[in-house]
Amino acid sequence: MSWREIRTVEPDKRSGKPCIRGMRVTVSDVLDYLASGMTPEEIVAEFTYLTLDDIRASLSFAAQRERRLAAPVEC
């Protein structure tokens, strides 16, 4: 499943931040959980409304955004 199918943006929800499937959980929330040391399995066990596809889509979205924002490096 593509991150484009999971990530939603609604101006009136979480200040327009990218969210997961229209919920109030943002992509950055998921990334923060991962950065704090939680495994994807721990996240979906703790937040039963999330799926492993949601976690993978969040990572994919973040990677795509990073590639887009990365400036070319001159040698």
N, CA, C and O atoms as a Tripos MOL2 file, in Angstrom:
@<TRIPOS>MOLECULE
protein
  300   299    75     0     0
PROTEIN
NO_CHARGES

@<TRIPOS>ATOM
      1 N           0.8450   -1.1780    0.0000 N.3       1 MET1
      2 CA          0.0000    0.0000    0.0000 C.3       1 MET1
      3 C           0.8930    1.2450    0.0000 C.2       1 MET1
      4 O           1.8710    1.3130    0.7440 O.2       1 MET1
      5 N           0.5610    2.1960   -0.8110 N.am      2 SER2
      6 CA          1.3230    3.4380   -0.9230 C.3       2 SER2
      7 C           0.9690    4.3880    0.2070 C.2       2 SER2
      8 O          -0.1570    4.3810    0.7060 O.2       2 SER2
      9 N           1.9450    5.2140    0.6140 N.am      3 TRP3
     10 CA          1.6580    6.2170    1.6450 C.3       3 TRP3
     11 C           0.5880    7.1800    1.1790 C.2       3 TRP3
     12 O          -0.1170    7.7670    1.9990 O.2       3 TRP3
     13 N           0.4560    7.3520   -0.1290 N.am      4 ARG4
     14 CA         -0.5560    8.2620   -0.6670 C.3       4 ARG4
     15 C          -1.9810    7.7950   -0.3500 C.2       4 ARG4
     16 O          -2.9120    8.5990   -0.2910 O.2       4 ARG4
     17 N          -2.1330    6.4860   -0.1490 N.am      5 GLU5
     18 CA         -3.4420    5.9230    0.1730 C.3       5 GLU5
     19 C          -3.7590    6.0200    1.6660 C.2       5 GLU5
     20 O          -4.9170    5.8860    2.0620 O.2       5 GLU5
     21 N          -2.7500    6.2490    2.4880 N.am      6 ILE6
     22 CA         -2.9190    6.2550    3.9390 C.3       6 ILE6
     23 C          -2.8500    7.6560    4.5230 C.2       6 ILE6
     24 O          -3.6110    7.9850    5.4340 O.2       6 ILE6
     25 N          -1.9600    8.4750    4.0190 N.am      7 ARG7
     26 CA         -1.7500    9.8150    4.5630 C.3       7 ARG7
     27 C          -2.8490   10.7480    4.0920 C.2       7 ARG7
     28 O          -3.1810   10.7780    2.9060 O.2       7 ARG7
     29 N          -3.4170   11.5140    5.0230 N.am      8 THR8
     30 CA         -4.4480   12.4960    4.6930 C.3       8 THR8
     31 C          -4.0620   13.8370    5.2950 C.2       8 THR8
     32 O          -3.3510   13.8990    6.2980 O.2       8 THR8
     33 N          -4.5350   14.9000    4.6760 N.am      9 VAL9
     34 CA         -4.3120   16.2470    5.1970 C.3       9 VAL9
     35 C          -5.6520   16.9690    5.1910 C.2       9 VAL9
     36 O          -6.2880   17.1180    4.1480 O.2       9 VAL9
     37 N          -6.0680   17.4130    6.3690 N.am     10 GLU10
     38 CA         -7.3100   18.1650    6.5160 C.3      10 GLU10
     39 C          -6.9940   19.4200    7.3180 C.2      10 GLU10
     40 O          -6.4960   19.3260    8.4400 O.2      10 GLU10
     41 N          -7.2760   20.5930    6.7580 N.am     11 PRO11
     42 CA         -6.9220   21.8500    7.4310 C.3      11 PRO11
     43 C          -7.4600   21.9750    8.8550 C.2      11 PRO11
     44 O          -6.8200   22.6040    9.6970 O.2      11 PRO11
     45 N          -8.6230   21.3890    9.1380 N.am     12 ASP12
     46 CA         -9.2260   21.5350   10.4570 C.3      12 ASP12
     47 C          -8.8450   20.4190   11.4350 C.2      12 ASP12
     48 O          -9.3480   20.3730   12.5580 O.2      12 ASP12
     49 N          -7.9610   19.5280   11.0070 N.am     13 LYS13
     50 CA         -7.5470   18.4260   11.8690 C.3      13 LYS13
     51 C          -6.0460   18.4970   12.0980 C.2      13 LYS13
     52 O          -5.2660   18.4470   11.1480 O.2      13 LYS13
     53 N          -5.6420   18.6140   13.3540 N.am     14 ARG14
     54 CA         -4.2310   18.6700   13.7570 C.3      14 ARG14
     55 C          -3.4640   19.7500   12.9870 C.2      14 ARG14
     56 O          -2.3150   19.5500   12.5920 O.2      14 ARG14
     57 N          -4.1070   20.8740   12.7860 N.am     15 SER15
     58 CA         -3.5130   22.0490   12.1230 C.3      15 SER15
     59 C          -3.0250   21.7460   10.7080 C.2      15 SER15
     60 O          -2.0710   22.3610   10.2320 O.2      15 SER15
     61 N          -3.6700   20.8110   10.0490 N.am     16 GLY16
     62 CA         -3.3240   20.5010    8.6710 C.3      16 GLY16
     63 C          -2.1050   19.6150    8.5060 C.2      16 GLY16
     64 O          -1.6100   19.4450    7.3910 O.2      16 GLY16
     65 N          -1.6070   19.0390    9.6110 N.am     17 LYS17
     66 CA         -0.4560   18.1370    9.5260 C.3      17 LYS17
     67 C          -0.8780   16.8290    8.8550 C.2      17 LYS17
     68 O          -2.0370   16.4260    8.9620 O.2      17 LYS17
     69 N           0.0460   16.1670    8.1690 N.am     18 PRO18
     70 CA         -0.2760   14.8710    7.5690 C.3      18 PRO18
     71 C          -0.6860   13.8650    8.6400 C.2      18 PRO18
     72 O           0.0490   13.6270    9.5980 O.2      18 PRO18
     73 N          -1.8660   13.2820    8.4650 N.am     19 CYS19
     74 CA         -2.4220   12.3250    9.4220 C.3      19 CYS19
     75 C          -2.5390   10.9460    8.7790 C.2      19 CYS19
     76 O          -2.3380   10.7800    7.5750 O.2      19 CYS19
     77 N          -2.8670    9.9710    9.6080 N.am     20 ILE20
     78 CA         -3.0420    8.5900    9.1630 C.3      20 ILE20
     79 C          -4.5250    8.3130    8.9660 C.2      20 ILE20
     80 O          -5.3110    8.4060    9.9090 O.2      20 ILE20
     81 N          -4.9040    7.9730    7.7460 N.am     21 ARG21
     82 CA         -6.2690    7.5630    7.3890 C.3      21 ARG21
     83 C          -7.3630    8.4200    7.9970 C.2      21 ARG21
     84 O          -8.3860    7.8960    8.4380 O.2      21 ARG21
     85 N          -7.1620    9.7320    8.0260 N.am     22 GLY22
     86 CA         -8.1970   10.6300    8.5060 C.3      22 GLY22
     87 C          -8.3310   10.6910   10.0160 C.2      22 GLY22
     88 O          -9.1840   11.4110   10.5340 O.2      22 GLY22
     89 N          -7.4990    9.9450   10.7280 N.am     23 MET23
     90 CA         -7.5390    9.9710   12.1940 C.3      23 MET23
     91 C          -6.7680   11.1870   12.6970 C.2      23 MET23
     92 O          -6.1990   11.9410   11.9080 O.2      23 MET23
     93 N          -6.7540   11.3670   13.9930 N.am     24 ARG24
     94 CA         -6.0310   12.4790   14.6000 C.3      24 ARG24
     95 C          -4.5850   12.0990   14.9480 C.2      24 ARG24
     96 O          -3.9110   12.8170   15.6860 O.2      24 ARG24
     97 N          -4.1240   10.9880   14.4230 N.am     25 VAL25
     98 CA         -2.7450   10.5420   14.6120 C.3      25 VAL25
     99 C          -1.9330   11.0490   13.4280 C.2      25 VAL25
    100 O          -2.2490   10.7430   12.2780 O.2      25 VAL25
    101 N          -0.8840   11.8270   13.7080 N.am     26 THR26
    102 CA         -0.0730   12.3710   12.6220 C.3      26 THR26
    103 C           1.0670   11.4330   12.2690 C.2      26 THR26
    104 O           1.4570   10.5650   13.0500 O.2      26 THR26
    105 N           1.5880   11.6350   11.0730 N.am     27 VAL27
    106 CA          2.7770   10.9120   10.6460 C.3      27 VAL27
    107 C           3.9130   11.1870   11.6360 C.2      27 VAL27
    108 O           4.6620   10.2770   11.9890 O.2      27 VAL27
    109 N           4.0400   12.4310   12.0780 N.am     28 SER28
    110 CA          5.1160   12.7520   13.0190 C.3      28 SER28
    111 C           4.9100   12.0540   14.3630 C.2      28 SER28
    112 O           5.8940   11.7360   15.0310 O.2      28 SER28
    113 N           3.6750   11.8060   14.7830 N.am     29 ASP29
    114 CA          3.4350   11.0180   15.9980 C.3      29 ASP29
    115 C           4.0610    9.6330   15.8440 C.2      29 ASP29
    116 O           4.7830    9.1630   16.7220 O.2      29 ASP29
    117 N           3.7730    8.9970   14.7240 N.am     30 VAL30
    118 CA          4.3030    7.6590   14.4690 C.3      30 VAL30
    119 C           5.8270    7.6840   14.4280 C.2      30 VAL30
    120 O           6.4780    6.8160   15.0090 O.2      30 VAL30
    121 N           6.3930    8.6660   13.7490 N.am     31 LEU31
    122 CA          7.8510    8.7700   13.6770 C.3      31 LEU31
    123 C           8.4550    9.0070   15.0560 C.2      31 LEU31
    124 O           9.5200    8.4710   15.3630 O.2      31 LEU31
    125 N           7.7930    9.7970   15.8860 N.am     32 ASP32
    126 CA          8.2620   10.0300   17.2570 C.3      32 ASP32
    127 C           8.2540    8.7280   18.0660 C.2      32 ASP32
    128 O           9.1890    8.4660   18.8220 O.2      32 ASP32
    129 N           7.2070    7.9150   17.9110 N.am     33 TYR33
    130 CA          7.1600    6.6350   18.6150 C.3      33 TYR33
    131 C           8.3320    5.7510   18.1940 C.2      33 TYR33
    132 O           8.9810    5.1250   19.0320 O.2      33 TYR33
    133 N           8.5920    5.7060   16.8960 N.am     34 LEU34
    134 CA          9.7110    4.9010   16.3950 C.3      34 LEU34
    135 C          11.0460    5.4440   16.9030 C.2      34 LEU34
    136 O          11.9160    4.6760   17.3120 O.2      34 LEU34
    137 N          11.2070    6.7560   16.8750 N.am     35 ALA35
    138 CA         12.4480    7.3810   17.3200 C.3      35 ALA35
    139 C          12.6850    7.1600   18.8150 C.2      35 ALA35
    140 O          13.8290    7.1230   19.2690 O.2      35 ALA35
    141 N          11.5980    7.0130   19.5770 N.am     36 SER36
    142 CA         11.7440    6.7940   21.0180 C.3      36 SER36
    143 C          12.1500    5.3560   21.3420 C.2      36 SER36
    144 O          12.4450    5.0310   22.4920 O.2      36 SER36
    145 N          12.1630    4.5000   20.3220 N.am     37 GLY37
    146 CA         12.5950    3.1220   20.5230 C.3      37 GLY37
    147 C          11.5020    2.0840   20.4110 C.2      37 GLY37
    148 O          11.7760    0.8870   20.4950 O.2      37 GLY37
    149 N          10.2600    2.5200   20.2220 N.am     38 MET38
    150 CA          9.1740    1.5490   20.0550 C.3      38 MET38
    151 C           9.3310    0.8360   18.7160 C.2      38 MET38
    152 O           9.7020    1.4510   17.7160 O.2      38 MET38
    153 N           9.0490   -0.4490   18.7040 N.am     39 THR39
    154 CA          9.0430   -1.1850   17.4500 C.3      39 THR39
    155 C           7.6800   -0.9980   16.7870 C.2      39 THR39
    156 O           6.7130   -0.6290   17.4530 O.2      39 THR39
    157 N           7.5970   -1.2480   15.4970 N.am     40 PRO40
    158 CA          6.2790   -1.1670   14.8410 C.3      40 PRO40
    159 C           5.2430   -2.0700   15.5170 C.2      40 PRO40
    160 O           4.0770   -1.7000   15.6450 O.2      40 PRO40
    161 N           5.6790   -3.2490   15.9450 N.am     41 GLU41
    162 CA          4.7660   -4.1780   16.6000 C.3      41 GLU41
    163 C           4.2690   -3.6210   17.9380 C.2      41 GLU41
    164 O           3.1030   -3.7980   18.2910 O.2      41 GLU41
    165 N           5.1540   -2.9500   18.6790 N.am     42 GLU42
    166 CA          4.7460   -2.3410   19.9410 C.3      42 GLU42
    167 C           3.7560   -1.2010   19.7110 C.2      42 GLU42
    168 O           2.8150   -1.0170   20.4840 O.2      42 GLU42
    169 N           3.9760   -0.4470   18.6530 N.am     43 ILE43
    170 CA          3.0790    0.6720   18.3400 C.3      43 ILE43
    171 C           1.6800    0.1610   18.0380 C.2      43 ILE43
    172 O           0.7060    0.6810   18.5820 O.2      43 ILE43
    173 N           1.5600   -0.8470   17.1820 N.am     44 VAL44
    174 CA          0.2240   -1.3440   16.8380 C.3      44 VAL44
    175 C          -0.4250   -2.0840   18.0000 C.2      44 VAL44
    176 O          -1.6520   -2.1530   18.0740 O.2      44 VAL44
    177 N           0.3730   -2.6390   18.9070 N.am     45 ALA45
    178 CA         -0.1960   -3.2690   20.1070 C.3      45 ALA45
    179 C          -0.7380   -2.2080   21.0640 C.2      45 ALA45
    180 O          -1.7780   -2.4080   21.6900 O.2      45 ALA45
    181 N          -0.0390   -1.0870   21.1770 N.am     46 GLU46
    182 CA         -0.4430   -0.0030   22.0740 C.3      46 GLU46
    183 C          -1.5950    0.8160   21.4960 C.2      46 GLU46
    184 O          -2.5080    1.2150   22.2190 O.2      46 GLU46
    185 N          -1.5440    1.0610   20.1980 N.am     47 PHE47
    186 CA         -2.5520    1.8680   19.5080 C.3      47 PHE47
    187 C          -3.2460    0.9590   18.4990 C.2      47 PHE47
    188 O          -2.8650    0.9090   17.3300 O.2      47 PHE47
    189 N          -4.2560    0.2490   18.9580 N.am     48 THR48
    190 CA         -4.8620   -0.8270   18.1710 C.3      48 THR48
    191 C          -5.5410   -0.3570   16.8890 C.2      48 THR48
    192 O          -5.8490   -1.1720   16.0200 O.2      48 THR48
    193 N          -5.7730    0.9250   16.7650 N.am     49 TYR49
    194 CA         -6.3850    1.4730   15.5570 C.3      49 TYR49
    195 C          -5.3510    1.6870   14.4500 C.2      49 TYR49
    196 O          -5.7210    1.9980   13.3180 O.2      49 TYR49
    197 N          -4.0710    1.5260   14.7570 N.am     50 LEU50
    198 CA         -3.0140    1.6240   13.7410 C.3      50 LEU50
    199 C          -2.6440    0.2330   13.2520 C.2      50 LEU50
    200 O          -2.8220   -0.7590   13.9580 O.2      50 LEU50
    201 N          -2.1220    0.1790   12.0260 N.am     51 THR51
    202 CA         -1.6890   -1.0880   11.4430 C.3      51 THR51
    203 C          -0.2180   -0.9940   11.0630 C.2      51 THR51
    204 O           0.3600    0.0920   11.0190 O.2      51 THR51
    205 N           0.3700   -2.1400   10.7920 N.am     52 LEU52
    206 CA          1.7560   -2.1280   10.3180 C.3      52 LEU52
    207 C           1.8710   -1.3880    8.9900 C.2      52 LEU52
    208 O           2.8930   -0.7550    8.7270 O.2      52 LEU52
    209 N           0.8470   -1.4560    8.1560 N.am     53 ASP53
    210 CA          0.8470   -0.6810    6.9080 C.3      53 ASP53
    211 C           0.8960    0.8190    7.2020 C.2      53 ASP53
    212 O           1.5470    1.5690    6.4750 O.2      53 ASP53
    213 N           0.2150    1.2610    8.2590 N.am     54 ASP54
    214 CA          0.2630    2.6690    8.6450 C.3      54 ASP54
    215 C           1.6920    3.0770    9.0170 C.2      54 ASP54
    216 O           2.1520    4.1560    8.6430 O.2      54 ASP54
    217 N           2.3810    2.2140    9.7480 N.am     55 ILE55
    218 CA          3.7550    2.5050   10.1690 C.3      55 ILE55
    219 C           4.6610    2.5720    8.9470 C.2      55 ILE55
    220 O           5.4490    3.5070    8.8040 O.2      55 ILE55
    221 N           4.5510    1.5830    8.0670 N.am     56 ARG56
    222 CA          5.3810    1.5670    6.8550 C.3      56 ARG56
    223 C           5.0760    2.7740    5.9710 C.2      56 ARG56
    224 O           5.9900    3.3650    5.3980 O.2      56 ARG56
    225 N           3.8170    3.1390    5.8560 N.am     57 ALA57
    226 CA          3.4400    4.2980    5.0430 C.3      57 ALA57
    227 C           4.0150    5.5820    5.6310 C.2      57 ALA57
    228 O           4.4350    6.4680    4.8870 O.2      57 ALA57
    229 N           4.0370    5.6890    6.9490 N.am     58 SER58
    230 CA          4.6180    6.8710    7.5950 C.3      58 SER58
    231 C           6.1050    6.9790    7.2890 C.2      58 SER58
    232 O           6.6090    8.0610    6.9900 O.2      58 SER58
    233 N           6.8010    5.8540    7.3640 N.am     59 LEU59
    234 CA          8.2330    5.8540    7.0380 C.3      59 LEU59
    235 C           8.4670    6.1790    5.5650 C.2      59 LEU59
    236 O           9.3870    6.9230    5.2260 O.2      59 LEU59
    237 N           7.6460    5.6270    4.7100 N.am     60 SER60
    238 CA          7.7760    5.8880    3.2780 C.3      60 SER60
    239 C           7.5190    7.3540    2.9580 C.2      60 SER60
    240 O           8.2350    7.9560    2.1580 O.2      60 SER60
    241 N           6.4930    7.9250    3.5870 N.am     61 PHE61
    242 CA          6.1880    9.3360    3.4000 C.3      61 PHE61
    243 C           7.3590   10.2020    3.8510 C.2      61 PHE61
    244 O           7.7480   11.1380    3.1520 O.2      61 PHE61
    245 N           7.9210    9.8930    5.0170 N.am     62 ALA62
    246 CA          9.0470   10.6700    5.5400 C.3      62 ALA62
    247 C          10.2670   10.5520    4.6310 C.2      62 ALA62
    248 O          10.9700   11.5370    4.4090 O.2      62 ALA62
    249 N          10.5190    9.3720    4.1130 N.am     63 ALA63
    250 CA         11.6550    9.1810    3.2070 C.3      63 ALA63
    251 C          11.4490    9.9640    1.9110 C.2      63 ALA63
    252 O          12.3780   10.6050    1.4200 O.2      63 ALA63
    253 N          10.2560    9.9160    1.3640 N.am     64 GLN64
    254 CA          9.9570   10.6570    0.1390 C.3      64 GLN64
    255 C          10.1060   12.1560    0.3730 C.2      64 GLN64
    256 O          10.6650   12.8670   -0.4620 O.2      64 GLN64
    257 N           9.6120   12.6290    1.5010 N.am     65 ARG65
    258 CA          9.7050   14.0600    1.8230 C.3      65 ARG65
    259 C          11.1640   14.4800    1.9750 C.2      65 ARG65
    260 O          11.5560   15.5500    1.5100 O.2      65 ARG65
    261 N          11.9570   13.6500    2.6190 N.am     66 GLU66
    262 CA         13.3820   13.9340    2.7910 C.3      66 GLU66
    263 C          14.0930   14.0030    1.4390 C.2      66 GLU66
    264 O          14.9080   14.8970    1.2100 O.2      66 GLU66
    265 N          13.7910   13.0750    0.5580 N.am     67 ARG67
    266 CA         14.4110   13.0960   -0.7800 C.3      67 ARG67
    267 C          14.0490   14.3760   -1.5180 C.2      67 ARG67
    268 O          14.8850   14.9710   -2.1990 O.2      67 ARG67
    269 N          12.7910   14.7950   -1.3770 N.am     68 ARG68
    270 CA         12.3250   15.9910   -2.0660 C.3      68 ARG68
    271 C          12.9710   17.2530   -1.4960 C.2      68 ARG68
    272 O          13.2610   18.1880   -2.2430 O.2      68 ARG68
    273 N          13.1960   17.2900   -0.1970 N.am     69 LEU69
    274 CA         13.7480   18.4650    0.4570 C.3      69 LEU69
    275 C          15.2820   18.5360    0.3810 C.2      69 LEU69
    276 O          15.8700   19.6060    0.5390 O.2      69 LEU69
    277 N          15.9110   17.3960    0.1420 N.am     70 ALA70
    278 CA         17.3750   17.3570    0.1190 C.3      70 ALA70
    279 C          17.9090   18.1950   -1.0320 C.2      70 ALA70
    280 O          17.5010   18.0300   -2.1810 O.2      70 ALA70
    281 N          18.8200   19.0880   -0.7060 N.am     71 ALA71
    282 CA         19.4450   19.9220   -1.7340 C.3      71 ALA71
    283 C          20.5870   19.1490   -2.3800 C.2      71 ALA71
    284 O          21.2570   18.3600   -1.7130 O.2      71 ALA71
    285 N          20.8150   19.3690   -3.6760 N.am     72 PRO72
    286 CA         21.9460   18.6880   -4.3300 C.3      72 PRO72
    287 C          23.2530   19.1380   -3.6790 C.2      72 PRO72
    288 O          23.4360   20.3070   -3.3400 O.2      72 PRO72
    289 N          24.1430   18.1790   -3.5200 N.am     73 VAL73
    290 CA         25.4350   18.4550   -2.9070 C.3      73 VAL73
    291 C          26.4480   18.6890   -4.0170 C.2      73 VAL73
    292 O          26.5900   17.8800   -4.9340 O.2      73 VAL73
    293 N          27.1470   19.8130   -3.9140 N.am     74 GLU74
    294 CA         28.1910   20.1020   -4.8950 C.3      74 GLU74
    295 C          29.5070   19.5290   -4.4170 C.2      74 GLU74
    296 O          29.8230   19.5750   -3.2280 O.2      74 GLU74
    297 N          30.2680   18.9920   -5.3450 N.am     75 CYS75
    298 CA         31.5850   18.4440   -5.0020 C.3      75 CYS75
    299 C          32.6760   19.4560   -5.1970 C.2      75 CYS75
    300 O          33.8450   19.1580   -4.9540 O.2      75 CYS75
@<TRIPOS>BOND
     1     1     2 1
     2     2     3 1
     3     3     4 2
     4     3     5 am
     5     5     6 1
     6     6     7 1
     7     7     8 2
     8     7     9 am
     9     9    10 1
    10    10    11 1
    11    11    12 2
    12    11    13 am
    13    13    14 1
    14    14    15 1
    15    15    16 2
    16    15    17 am
    17    17    18 1
    18    18    19 1
    19    19    20 2
    20    19    21 am
    21    21    22 1
    22    22    23 1
    23    23    24 2
    24    23    25 am
    25    25    26 1
    26    26    27 1
    27    27    28 2
    28    27    29 am
    29    29    30 1
    30    30    31 1
    31    31    32 2
    32    31    33 am
    33    33    34 1
    34    34    35 1
    35    35    36 2
    36    35    37 am
    37    37    38 1
    38    38    39 1
    39    39    40 2
    40    39    41 am
    41    41    42 1
    42    42    43 1
    43    43    44 2
    44    43    45 am
    45    45    46 1
    46    46    47 1
    47    47    48 2
    48    47    49 am
    49    49    50 1
    50    50    51 1
    51    51    52 2
    52    51    53 am
    53    53    54 1
    54    54    55 1
    55    55    56 2
    56    55    57 am
    57    57    58 1
    58    58    59 1
    59    59    60 2
    60    59    61 am
    61    61    62 1
    62    62    63 1
    63    63    64 2
    64    63    65 am
    65    65    66 1
    66    66    67 1
    67    67    68 2
    68    67    69 am
    69    69    70 1
    70    70    71 1
    71    71    72 2
    72    71    73 am
    73    73    74 1
    74    74    75 1
    75    75    76 2
    76    75    77 am
    77    77    78 1
    78    78    79 1
    79    79    80 2
    80    79    81 am
    81    81    82 1
    82    82    83 1
    83    83    84 2
    84    83    85 am
    85    85    86 1
    86    86    87 1
    87    87    88 2
    88    87    89 am
    89    89    90 1
    90    90    91 1
    91    91    92 2
    92    91    93 am
    93    93    94 1
    94    94    95 1
    95    95    96 2
    96    95    97 am
    97    97    98 1
    98    98    99 1
    99    99   100 2
   100    99   101 am
   101   101   102 1
   102   102   103 1
   103   103   104 2
   104   103   105 am
   105   105   106 1
   106   106   107 1
   107   107   108 2
   108   107   109 am
   109   109   110 1
   110   110   111 1
   111   111   112 2
   112   111   113 am
   113   113   114 1
   114   114   115 1
   115   115   116 2
   116   115   117 am
   117   117   118 1
   118   118   119 1
   119   119   120 2
   120   119   121 am
   121   121   122 1
   122   122   123 1
   123   123   124 2
   124   123   125 am
   125   125   126 1
   126   126   127 1
   127   127   128 2
   128   127   129 am
   129   129   130 1
   130   130   131 1
   131   131   132 2
   132   131   133 am
   133   133   134 1
   134   134   135 1
   135   135   136 2
   136   135   137 am
   137   137   138 1
   138   138   139 1
   139   139   140 2
   140   139   141 am
   141   141   142 1
   142   142   143 1
   143   143   144 2
   144   143   145 am
   145   145   146 1
   146   146   147 1
   147   147   148 2
   148   147   149 am
   149   149   150 1
   150   150   151 1
   151   151   152 2
   152   151   153 am
   153   153   154 1
   154   154   155 1
   155   155   156 2
   156   155   157 am
   157   157   158 1
   158   158   159 1
   159   159   160 2
   160   159   161 am
   161   161   162 1
   162   162   163 1
   163   163   164 2
   164   163   165 am
   165   165   166 1
   166   166   167 1
   167   167   168 2
   168   167   169 am
   169   169   170 1
   170   170   171 1
   171   171   172 2
   172   171   173 am
   173   173   174 1
   174   174   175 1
   175   175   176 2
   176   175   177 am
   177   177   178 1
   178   178   179 1
   179   179   180 2
   180   179   181 am
   181   181   182 1
   182   182   183 1
   183   183   184 2
   184   183   185 am
   185   185   186 1
   186   186   187 1
   187   187   188 2
   188   187   189 am
   189   189   190 1
   190   190   191 1
   191   191   192 2
   192   191   193 am
   193   193   194 1
   194   194   195 1
   195   195   196 2
   196   195   197 am
   197   197   198 1
   198   198   199 1
   199   199   200 2
   200   199   201 am
   201   201   202 1
   202   202   203 1
   203   203   204 2
   204   203   205 am
   205   205   206 1
   206   206   207 1
   207   207   208 2
   208   207   209 am
   209   209   210 1
   210   210   211 1
   211   211   212 2
   212   211   213 am
   213   213   214 1
   214   214   215 1
   215   215   216 2
   216   215   217 am
   217   217   218 1
   218   218   219 1
   219   219   220 2
   220   219   221 am
   221   221   222 1
   222   222   223 1
   223   223   224 2
   224   223   225 am
   225   225   226 1
   226   226   227 1
   227   227   228 2
   228   227   229 am
   229   229   230 1
   230   230   231 1
   231   231   232 2
   232   231   233 am
   233   233   234 1
   234   234   235 1
   235   235   236 2
   236   235   237 am
   237   237   238 1
   238   238   239 1
   239   239   240 2
   240   239   241 am
   241   241   242 1
   242   242   243 1
   243   243   244 2
   244   243   245 am
   245   245   246 1
   246   246   247 1
   247   247   248 2
   248   247   249 am
   249   249   250 1
   250   250   251 1
   251   251   252 2
   252   251   253 am
   253   253   254 1
   254   254   255 1
   255   255   256 2
   256   255   257 am
   257   257   258 1
   258   258   259 1
   259   259   260 2
   260   259   261 am
   261   261   262 1
   262   262   263 1
   263   263   264 2
   264   263   265 am
   265   265   266 1
   266   266   267 1
   267   267   268 2
   268   267   269 am
   269   269   270 1
   270   270   271 1
   271   271   272 2
   272   271   273 am
   273   273   274 1
   274   274   275 1
   275   275   276 2
   276   275   277 am
   277   277   278 1
   278   278   279 1
   279   279   280 2
   280   279   281 am
   281   281   282 1
   282   282   283 1
   283   283   284 2
   284   283   285 am
   285   285   286 1
   286   286   287 1
   287   287   288 2
   288   287   289 am
   289   289   290 1
   290   290   291 1
   291   291   292 2
   292   291   293 am
   293   293   294 1
   294   294   295 1
   295   295   296 2
   296   295   297 am
   297   297   298 1
   298   298   299 1
   299   299   300 2
@<TRIPOS>SUBSTRUCTURE
     1 MET1         2 RESIDUE 1 A MET
     2 SER2         6 RESIDUE 1 A SER
     3 TRP3        10 RESIDUE 1 A TRP
     4 ARG4        14 RESIDUE 1 A ARG
     5 GLU5        18 RESIDUE 1 A GLU
     6 ILE6        22 RESIDUE 1 A ILE
     7 ARG7        26 RESIDUE 1 A ARG
     8 THR8        30 RESIDUE 1 A THR
     9 VAL9        34 RESIDUE 1 A VAL
    10 GLU10       38 RESIDUE 1 A GLU
    11 PRO11       42 RESIDUE 1 A PRO
    12 ASP12       46 RESIDUE 1 A ASP
    13 LYS13       50 RESIDUE 1 A LYS
    14 ARG14       54 RESIDUE 1 A ARG
    15 SER15       58 RESIDUE 1 A SER
    16 GLY16       62 RESIDUE 1 A GLY
    17 LYS17       66 RESIDUE 1 A LYS
    18 PRO18       70 RESIDUE 1 A PRO
    19 CYS19       74 RESIDUE 1 A CYS
    20 ILE20       78 RESIDUE 1 A ILE
    21 ARG21       82 RESIDUE 1 A ARG
    22 GLY22       86 RESIDUE 1 A GLY
    23 MET23       90 RESIDUE 1 A MET
    24 ARG24       94 RESIDUE 1 A ARG
    25 VAL25       98 RESIDUE 1 A VAL
    26 THR26      102 RESIDUE 1 A THR
    27 VAL27      106 RESIDUE 1 A VAL
    28 SER28      110 RESIDUE 1 A SER
    29 ASP29      114 RESIDUE 1 A ASP
    30 VAL30      118 RESIDUE 1 A VAL
    31 LEU31      122 RESIDUE 1 A LEU
    32 ASP32      126 RESIDUE 1 A ASP
    33 TYR33      130 RESIDUE 1 A TYR
    34 LEU34      134 RESIDUE 1 A LEU
    35 ALA35      138 RESIDUE 1 A ALA
    36 SER36      142 RESIDUE 1 A SER
    37 GLY37      146 RESIDUE 1 A GLY
    38 MET38      150 RESIDUE 1 A MET
    39 THR39      154 RESIDUE 1 A THR
    40 PRO40      158 RESIDUE 1 A PRO
    41 GLU41      162 RESIDUE 1 A GLU
    42 GLU42      166 RESIDUE 1 A GLU
    43 ILE43      170 RESIDUE 1 A ILE
    44 VAL44      174 RESIDUE 1 A VAL
    45 ALA45      178 RESIDUE 1 A ALA
    46 GLU46      182 RESIDUE 1 A GLU
    47 PHE47      186 RESIDUE 1 A PHE
    48 THR48      190 RESIDUE 1 A THR
    49 TYR49      194 RESIDUE 1 A TYR
    50 LEU50      198 RESIDUE 1 A LEU
    51 THR51      202 RESIDUE 1 A THR
    52 LEU52      206 RESIDUE 1 A LEU
    53 ASP53      210 RESIDUE 1 A ASP
    54 ASP54      214 RESIDUE 1 A ASP
    55 ILE55      218 RESIDUE 1 A ILE
    56 ARG56      222 RESIDUE 1 A ARG
    57 ALA57      226 RESIDUE 1 A ALA
    58 SER58      230 RESIDUE 1 A SER
    59 LEU59      234 RESIDUE 1 A LEU
    60 SER60      238 RESIDUE 1 A SER
    61 PHE61      242 RESIDUE 1 A PHE
    62 ALA62      246 RESIDUE 1 A ALA
    63 ALA63      250 RESIDUE 1 A ALA
    64 GLN64      254 RESIDUE 1 A GLN
    65 ARG65      258 RESIDUE 1 A ARG
    66 GLU66      262 RESIDUE 1 A GLU
    67 ARG67      266 RESIDUE 1 A ARG
    68 ARG68      270 RESIDUE 1 A ARG
    69 LEU69      274 RESIDUE 1 A LEU
    70 ALA70      278 RESIDUE 1 A ALA
    71 ALA71      282 RESIDUE 1 A ALA
    72 PRO72      286 RESIDUE 1 A PRO
    73 VAL73      290 RESIDUE 1 A VAL
    74 GLU74      294 RESIDUE 1 A GLU
    75 CYS75      298 RESIDUE 1 A CYS
